[in-house]
């Protein structure tokens, strides 16, 4: 039989499949439990906007048709909302899709990509898949060290990934620091500012809206998503904003119909429901306070977060993760941060369930009897 592994490109041969957060159904099946909750994938616990529900139901009849391959009406809605020019937009099957498009369009095995030590897991996967050289800079206070990233630029560097705010740490870069960095990066090196959590982060003082700089820096690409604050993670729709010449190239590589019909409908509708977005952000802020106050009472250190999750030091991430699973609570262990768990902000009730389960998990780890 042919060894298909040997036929794969070197970058793909070294990849390990991305492991998403454990599904609720899988947990309940494995442990024979009910009423499990998932606080692992940074989803909006409120569900989609009621306006989105209505729009989806009204448009179900059209799923036999291909979607608009150019996503005209969604682009138009984005252009009016942000506001930006339509020819700067590239739509993707989630922002992950756009991030990969950018790398595939501009980076080859002859180039290098720079990202931070505790950056989004997709950056190293994308880099390795295309056979590019990964330059990983050390973190500073769990976040991006932009001085180190500038120093790491070599003659082959073509792309820099910056998540602001960052997943999985929740840290963010202020306006002055990021602007200074963009000024210093050579114009032939593309800088992707990944703002998946933008709608939550704008509450933070001096958090930058990078869209304001896209006309000033032609090498700047801003990526955003509808998966988080807008509650559309299951429909997979994201986008990037860039110089029209960059967007033109990305849209040449982009597959037609990469955003499905219902996702286009939902995203366009979600943009019109500002009340839902405001309520989601407010609910997240209250949930963040609920969790961090509980951590402080337990004497646990956590990383200040501008996102819809918080990264907490539990001493032994793998052990606490497993004890939480047995109580029907799914969190996110982090391979390169073994003492930590990333916990998504849930509803008030879900947060209470997690806090109670965490207390029991610590009693077990400390050697006391553990009771489900």
Secondary structure as GFF3:
##gff-version 3
##sequence-region A 1 372
A	DSSP	alpha_helix	4	7	.	.	.	ID=ss1
A	DSSP	alpha_helix	10	13	.	.	.	ID=ss2
A	DSSP	alpha_helix	24	31	.	.	.	ID=ss3
A	DSSP	beta_strand	37	38	.	.	.	ID=ss4
A	DSSP	alpha_helix	50	59	.	.	.	ID=ss5
A	DSSP	three_ten_helix	60	64	.	.	.	ID=ss6
A	DSSP	alpha_helix	72	82	.	.	.	ID=ss7
A	DSSP	three_ten_helix	86	88	.	.	.	ID=ss8
A	DSSP	beta_strand	89	92	.	.	.	ID=ss9
A	DSSP	alpha_helix	95	106	.	.	.	ID=ss10
A	DSSP	beta_strand	112	116	.	.	.	ID=ss11
A	DSSP	alpha_helix	121	129	.	.	.	ID=ss12
A	DSSP	beta_strand	133	137	.	.	.	ID=ss13
A	DSSP	alpha_helix	146	152	.	.	.	ID=ss14
A	DSSP	beta_strand	157	163	.	.	.	ID=ss15
A	DSSP	alpha_helix	175	184	.	.	.	ID=ss16
A	DSSP	beta_strand	190	194	.	.	.	ID=ss17
A	DSSP	alpha_helix	198	201	.	.	.	ID=ss18
A	DSSP	three_ten_helix	210	213	.	.	.	ID=ss19
A	DSSP	beta_strand	220	225	.	.	.	ID=ss20
A	DSSP	three_ten_helix	233	235	.	.	.	ID=ss21
A	DSSP	beta_strand	238	241	.	.	.	ID=ss22
A	DSSP	alpha_helix	244	253	.	.	.	ID=ss23
A	DSSP	alpha_helix	261	272	.	.	.	ID=ss24
A	DSSP	alpha_helix	274	298	.	.	.	ID=ss25
A	DSSP	beta_strand	302	303	.	.	.	ID=ss26
A	DSSP	beta_strand	309	313	.	.	.	ID=ss27
A	DSSP	alpha_helix	317	325	.	.	.	ID=ss28
A	DSSP	beta_strand	329	330	.	.	.	ID=ss29
A	DSSP	beta_strand	332	333	.	.	.	ID=ss30
A	DSSP	beta_strand	340	344	.	.	.	ID=ss31
A	DSSP	alpha_helix	348	365	.	.	.	ID=ss32
###
